[in-house]
Amino acid sequence: MKLDATTFRQLRRLAPVLDDVLNAREVEYPHQAVNLAALAALCSQLFLTYEHRKPVGIEQARVDVKNRLPVECSPLSAEKHRLQYK
């Protein structure tokens, strides 16, 4: 799926925030948190668009990822972890 120019610019603008967070392993400044929310919304929008265009490919990717996840990284353990530290 080719990205339109506006979406591409948005991703380029938000990429440094993600890079900072990944390198520091924390959100240090309020603007990072706000920009992460914007990045998440944009990624969600891109995913839904792609899923609409290629539903079979997305479903196969989900199966592939699920089959490769170690037990400690399964969605169930992630949910358990989330609830434990809520």
WOLIN-V908651 format. One record per residue. N is the residue number from 1. RES is the residue in one small letter. PHI is phi in whole degrees, 0 to 359 (* if undefined). PSI is psi in degrees with one decimal (NA if undefined). Layout:
BEGIN
n = <N:N>
res = <RES:RES>
phi = <PHI:PHI>
psi = <PSI:PSI>
END
This chain:
BEGIN
n = <1:2:3:4:5:6:7:8:9:10:11:12:13:14:15:16:17:18:19:20:21:22:23:24:25:26:27:28:29:30:31:32:33:34:35:36:37:38:39:40:41:42:43:44:45:46:47:48:49:50:51:52:53:54:55:56:57:58:59:60:61:62:63:64:65:66:67:68:69:70:71:72:73:74:75:76:77:78:79:80:81:82:83:84:85:86>
res = <m:k:l:d:a:t:t:f:r:q:l:r:r:l:a:p:v:l:d:d:v:l:n:a:r:e:v:e:y:p:h:q:a:v:n:l:a:a:l:a:a:l:c:s:q:l:f:l:t:y:e:h:r:k:p:v:g:i:e:q:a:r:v:d:v:k:n:r:l:p:v:e:c:s:p:l:s:a:e:k:h:r:l:q:y:k>
phi = <*:278:277:286:300:295:297:299:297:298:296:298:291:270:303:299:294:298:300:301:294:294:286:274:60:200:259:266:236:304:295:293:296:296:292:293:297:295:296:298:296:294:296:297:298:297:298:298:297:294:299:296:281:224:298:293:297:294:298:295:297:299:297:299:294:300:289:265:290:293:305:291:252:292:304:295:290:296:294:299:298:299:293:295:254:288>
psi = <120.4:133.7:142.8:163.2:-39.6:-46.5:-42.7:-43.8:-40.2:-44.4:-42.4:-39.0:-34.6:-17.2:-42.0:-31.7:-46.1:-42.0:-45.0:-45.6:-41.6:-37.9:-40.5:-17.9:28.4:160.8:112.5:-32.2:149.4:-38.4:-28.3:-42.6:-43.6:-43.9:-31.1:-37.3:-41.6:-40.9:-43.2:-42.2:-42.4:-43.6:-39.3:-43.6:-43.7:-42.2:-47.1:-39.1:-46.0:-42.8:-38.7:-38.2:-34.3:65.5:-36.0:-41.1:-40.9:-43.7:-42.1:-39.5:-40.0:-44.6:-45.1:-45.0:-43.9:-39.1:-22.5:-14.0:132.4:159.2:-41.8:-11.6:9.8:156.4:-35.1:-44.2:-31.9:-41.9:-41.0:-43.9:-43.7:-45.3:-36.2:-36.2:20.3:NA>
END
